[in-house]
């Protein structure tokens, strides 16, 4: 099967879904209007509530949700064959993930920028607010540990990426200061910044060669460094680091995807993976584990946290929710598409593919999965005349930059959630943003150091995937209850909730059982607690959904 033809077909589906389905949701289901007030203008504070131009915020939102997960998940899931992986990416993105992100963003905008967990307390019950916030906090706890390990692994595997990533942080700080304090125009300034970033990519290997000690830093040490960075990033104003870095990342993402697609079109490679490989050696069952392995590339509860936790506080016009919410998820689906292509058509032959994916144990390490994307994508770029070393550095920097953005955003979301829970419990000390950030980052560091050993931290990946999808299901349930109470059609969010909820509940039961058998008691306890909290929230949500009379919201 020609990979270029498949990619074109999927992009066509994405374009049509945005043109027609998102337009239908915007008009008929949510009734968006440009004249509606938005939280960023009503509650502007210069720290979290900051009105932001659509294209700038699109870059922040896109790169915050497009972390390493839509790359890691698909590059593992292709072990079951390229057909199930690609089908879940496309169907999940169009009918579930994009709907989830869009609806979570809209409901937050219409609730003064509150998080989806806090909204659940108003829509369903105050008790559900606490339960859901606890689930979300557990999810972000896992996210921070997993993404820190992903970045650390990439730094160890590709030390040439260290210099460009640090240059990007400095450029982002300068860009934020120039735009918000010196009132400079963001587009030309960001283009100059991106050109300097590309220059840093070109010299990344030379920097790594000049400092061979970089190659001696372990993944664990990088995790400590990254957690310290996350603490600093989570307490800074969004305009100083988060927004400008994401804007630079959006340039990088668009450029990277265009280059990768151009290389794919020029190379016209054949897919080397089998269409269906239902029983690879040592692998868990295709169903339901396909749905949790490819998490963010199809639907992700973390996206709803980003949408309601940070993005909704920066939207300057209500109708911007459609391109940012629905369109942003289509962008992530495009990244997941490229991950599938790189992990199936980026190999020179089918024998090379089977050597990499001959068993679950061979494919399930973090470094092999990331190298499948970086090396496969590098092959596409080499076809454009880019030197192999520079091509791999460019792709590695792109992946690290996205993962770091998710790390930044996750740390900020965790800080806000801890503050919300502390305010409810009357613990004033924990409402301080520095104390809340330190608690959130410290817990994630403890989880990463004590539990994420073995196969490069991927012992946490299935737990992340199942928790992530359970949060997505609860988010869709909260939105469905809100829509019904508003007298609006709710089946467009309720049906996806049933599908993703059923698959992930079964998967979580399997995860808890596996951790108990493996005597990983902390992970088993976390999974069991998440499962109990999720079932409790779902039962209360269903009760509220079909309660009569159902008063207007």
N, C-alpha and C positions, 0 to 999 in steps of 0.2 A: 504494500500500500504506500502510495506517495504521501510523504508527510506534509509537503507544501500544500497539496490539494486539501487535505484534512484541515489544516490551519485556516485556509481561506474560508472553508465552509463554516467553521466554528465562529470566526469573526463575523460572517454574514448573519448568523443566528443572533449574535450579541447586538449587532446594529439594529436588526429588526425588533428585537425585544425592547430595546431602549425606545425606539421610535413609537411603538404601539402599546406594549404592555405597561411600561412605566408611565406613559401619557394617560392611559386609562386609570391607573392607580392614583395619579396626581389629581385628575379631574373628578372622577366618579366616586372614589373611595375616600380620599382625604380632603378634596376640595381646596387645594392650595390657592392662595391669592397673594399677589405682590404687596398688597396694602396691609396685610396682617402685621401686628407688632411682633418683634422678636426679642428674646432675652438679652442678646448682646447689646442692644441699644437701650433697653429699659433698665438693665442692671450693670451697665458698663463700670468696671473697676480698674482696668488697666493691668490686671494680673491674670484672671481666668476668663472674665467676660470682656471680650475685645472684638468689636465689629471688624470683619475682615473681608476683603474682596474675594469674589467667588473663586477665581483661578488660583489665588494664593491658598485659600482654605481647601480647595480641591486637592492641591498638592500635599497639604498637611494630612488630610483625612486619608487620601489614597496610600501614602507611604506609611502612615500609622497602622493601617489594617494590612497592607501588603508587606508583612514581615517575611521571615524565612519559612513560615508554616506552609504557604502555598507552593513552596519549592520542595521542602522536606517531605511533605505528605505524598504528593504525586510521584516523586522519585522512588518511594517505597512501594506505593500501591500498584505500580506497573508490573510488579512481580506476579500479579494475578492476570496479567494481560492488558494490552492497551485499550481494548474496547470498554471494559467496565470502568477503568480509570477515567477515560475521556467522557463517557456517558454521564458519570456522576459529576464531573467538573462542569459540564455544559448544562445539564438539567438542574443540578443543584444551584448553580450560579443564577440562572435566569428565573426560576420559579420559586426558589427558596432563599438563597443568600441575599440577592439584591432586594427582594421584598422585605426580608428581615431587617437589613440595614436601613432601608428607606423608611420603614414604618417606625423603627426605634428612634430615628432622628426626628421624625415629625411629632411623635408623641412627646418627646422631650421638649421640642420647641413650643408646644402648646401647654407645657407645664413648667414654664419659667426656667428652662434649662436644667431641670432636675434629672438625676440619673434614673435609669430604668428600674433599679431596685427601690428607690424612694417612691417612684410613681406607683409601683406595685402596691405599696402601702395604702395609697389613696384609692386606687381602682379596685383592689380586692379586699385587703384588710391591713390594719397596722401591724399585726403579727407577721403577715407575709412579707412586709417590708424588711423586718429584721432577718427573717429566714433567708430571703433572696439576697440581701446584702452579704450575709455570711457565705452563701454559695459563691457569689461573685468574688468576694475576698479570697476564698480558697482557690478559685480559678486563677486570679491574678498572681497569687502566691506561686502557683505552678508555672505560669507563663514567665515570670521573671527568672526563675531558676532555669527553665528550659532554654530561653533565648540567650541568657548569659553563657550557657554551655555551647550553644550553637556558634556564637560569635567567637568565643575562646577557641573552639575547635578550628574554625576558619583561620584565625590568626596563626595557630600552630601549623596548619596545613599550607597556608599561603602567607608567609611573613611579609611578602611584598605589598600586602594590603594595609599594613599597620600605618605606614607613612601617609598614604592618601586619606585614610579615615581621620587621622589627627588633624591633617590640613583642613578637612571638611568642617570639623568642629570649630576651628579658628575662623574659617571663612563665614560660617553661620553666625557666629557672634558679631563679626564685623558687619555682616549684611543686616542683621537685626538692628544694630545700633545706627547704621547709616539710614535705614528706612524710617525707623520710629523716632529717632532723636535728631538726626540731621535732615530729615524730610527729603531724602533722595528717592528717585524713582526706582522701584524694585526690579522691574524687568531688565533694564540695561545693567544694573548693578549685579543682579543674579547671573546674568550671562557671563560677565567678567569673572565672577566667582566660580562658575562652572568650568570655564576655560582653564582657570588655575587648578581646579580639581583634576581635570584631565591631564594637565601637565604633571601633577603629582603622581597620577597613575602611571604615566610613562616612565617616571624616575623611581617608582616604588621598589623595583628589584635592586637598583643600584643602592638605594638607601638600606635595604635589608642586607645586601652584601657588605656594606660599610660598617654595619652594626650586627655582626654575627650572633651577638648575645640575644637578639630578638628571637632567634630560632630555638634558644634554650629555655624560654619562658614556658612553663607548663600551662595546660588548660585551667587547672585550679587557680593558679596565680592570676590569669586573665579574668577569671570569674570575680575574684576579689577586687581587681581594678575596675571592672565594669560595674559592679554594685556600688562602688564609691562614686563613680561617674553618674550613675542613675539617681543617687541621692541628690547630687548637686543639680542635675537637670530637672528633677521633679519639683524643686522649690523655687527655681528661677521663673520670672514672668514668661508667659508663652511667647511673647513677641521677641525675646532676646535670643532664645536658642531653638525652641521647638518649631515655631513657625518658619523661620528662615532656613533651618536645616531641612525641614520637610519640603520647602520650596526648591532647594538645591536638589534634593532627592527626586522630586518630580521631574526636573530636567534630566536627571540621570536615568530615571525609569523610562521615560518616553524615548530618550536617545537609545538606551539599551535595548528596549523592545523593538524599535525600528531597525536597529542594526542586526539584531538576532533574526527578525523576520526577513530582512533583506538577504542575510546569509543563507537562511533556510530556503528562500525562493531561488537563490542562485545555485545552491548545492543540489536542490531537488533530491534529498536523500530518501531512501526506502526505510520504512519502519522495520527494525530488526527484531523487535519483540513479538511474541505470538499474540494473536488476537485475544485468545482466552487461555489462561493457565490456571485452572480452578484449584489444583492441589499441589502447589509447590512444597518442596520438602521442608517440614518443620513449621510451616506457616499456619496461623489461625484460620478459621473459616472465612471465606470471601464475604459472606453475610453473617453478622452485621459489621465486620471489622473494616470493610471498605469505607463505610460511612464515617468512621472515626479516624481512620488513617489519613484520608483526605479531609481535613477539617476546614481550615481557612480558605482552601481553594474552591469550596462549594457553598458552605454556610458556616458561620462562626459566631458563637455567642460573644466573643471578645469584640467583634465589630460593633455590636450593640452597646457595649461599654464605652467604646471610643466615640460612637455617635452621640450617646446621651451624656457622656462624661466630659468630653472636651469640645467636640465639633459643634454641638448645639449651642454652646456658649460663645461661638465666634461667627455664626451665620448672620449676615447683615440683611438678608432678604429671604422671606419664607420660601419662595419658589426656587431658591438655590438648593433646597433639600433634594430635589429630583436629580440634578446632575451629580451632586456630591454623594448622596446616599445610594441611589440605584446605579448611577454611572460609575461611582467609585468601586462598587463590587464587580461590575463588568470588567474594570481594569484589573482587579485581582484575579478574576477568572481568566483573563488573558495571560497573566503571569503564570497561573497554574497550567494553562494550555502549553506555554513554552516549556514548563518543567516536564510535562508529559513528552513533548517532542524531543527535548534534550536527552531524556532517559530512555527513549526508544529508537530515535533516529540519529542520535549523536554518537552511536557506536558504529564502528567500521563494518562489522559483520554480525550475523546472528550468533556465531560461536563466541564472539567477544561479549555479546550481551548475556548469553547463558553462563559464561564464566563469571560474570559479575553478579548475576541473579540466580545462581544454580540452587540456592537454598535460602530460607528465611534468615538463618544465622549469618550467612555471608552478606546479605543485603541490608540487614537491620542495624549495622553500626552507623553511627552518625557521620563519621568521615567518609565512608563509601557512598552514602546517599548524597552528601553535599558534593563530592567529587564527580558523581554521575551528572549533576547539573552543570557544575563549573566546567568540567572537561568537555562535556557534550556541547554546551553553549559555545565554549571556546573554539570548537571545531567549526561552528557556523561562522564565527567572526574571522577565523583564519581564511575562510573562503573569500572574504572581502579584502584580503591583502594585509590584515593586521597581524603583526608578529605574535606567535603563539604565547610567549611569556606575557606580553602586554594584554593579550586577549583574556587570558585566565585571570590576571590581576584585575582587569576591568570588571569581569563578571563577579569575582569574589568581593570586590569593593561594593558592587551593587547589592549583593545579598547581605553583606554585613551592614551596610547603611540602612537597609529596610529593617533588619532585625534590631538594630540599635534604636531606630525610631519607635518600634513597638516596645522596646525596653523603656525608653523615655516615657512614652504615653502610659504604659502599664504602671510604672512607678508613680506617676501623677494621679492616675485613677485610684490606685491603692491608698495613696495619701488622702484623697477625698472621701473614700469609703470608710477608712478608719476614723476620720473626723466625724462623719455622719453617725457611725455607730457610737462613738464616744459622746457625742452631743446627746444622743438618746439616753445613754446610761448615766449622764451627768458627770462624766470624767473630763473636766475642762482641760487638764494638762494635755490629753491626747488630741484635742482639737487644734493645738498649735501645729502649724504645717511642718515645722522642722522635726518635732517629736514624732508626729504621725508618719512622716517620710522615713525617719530612722527606724521606727518599729517595722514598717512594711518591708524595707530593704533588708533589715537584719534577719527577719524571718525567712525571706527568700534565700539569703546567703546560707543560712543554716540548712535549709532544705537541699540546696545545690551541693553543699560540701558533704553532707551526711548520706544523701540518698541517690545522687546522680552519678555514681561511679559506674563501673562495668563498661557497657558499650557506649562510651562517650555521652552519658547522660540520657540515653534514649529509654532507660527504664521508666522515665517520667512521661515519655511521649504518649503512650496509650491512655494514661490517666489524664493527661492534658486534653487529648482528643475527646474522650467521653465527657469530661466535665464541661468542655467548651461547647459541645453539642447539646448537652442538657441545659445549659444556660440559654442557648439559642431557642430551645423549645419553650422554656419558661417565658422568655421575652416575647415570643410570638403569642403565647397564651395571654399575657398581660395586654398586648396590643389588641387581641381578639375581644377580650372583655371590654376594653375601652371603646372599641368600635361599636360593639353591640349596645352598650349603654348610651352611645351617641346616636343610635339609630342608623348606623351605616353598615354596609355589607362587610361581613367579617370572615367569610369562608376563604378568602384569598390569603389570609394569614393562619386560619385555623387548620386547614388541610395540611399545609407544610408542617405545622406544629405536631400533628398526629404522626406523620411519617418519620420525622427526625426524632421525635420523642420516643417512639416505640423502639426504633433501632438502637438508640443510645442507652435506654434503660437496660435492655438485654446485654449490651456490651459492658456496661458498668458492673452488672452482676458477675460477668466473667472476669473482669479486672479484679474485683475484690476477692473472688475465689482464688485467682492466680497469686495475688500478693499474700494471701493467708497460707497457701501451700508453699510459697517461697519464704515464709517467715519474715516478710517485710512488713512489720507491724505498723509502722508509722504510715506507710502508703495505704495499707489495708484499712486503717482507721480513717484516714482522710477520705478514701473512696466510699467507705461505708457511711460516714457522716454526710457526705455530699449526696449519696443516694437517698438517705432518709429525709434530708431536708428537701430534696427535689420532689420526691413523692408527696410530701406534706404540702408543698406549694402547689403542685398540680391538682391535688384533691380540693384544696380551697379555691383554686382558680376555676375548676370545673363547676363547683357548687355555685360560685358567683355568676358564672357564665349563663347557667340555666335556671337561676333563681327567679321566681315570679312573686310579686311584680319586680321588675328590674328598673329602678329609678334612673332618670337621666344622669349622666355624669356631670 
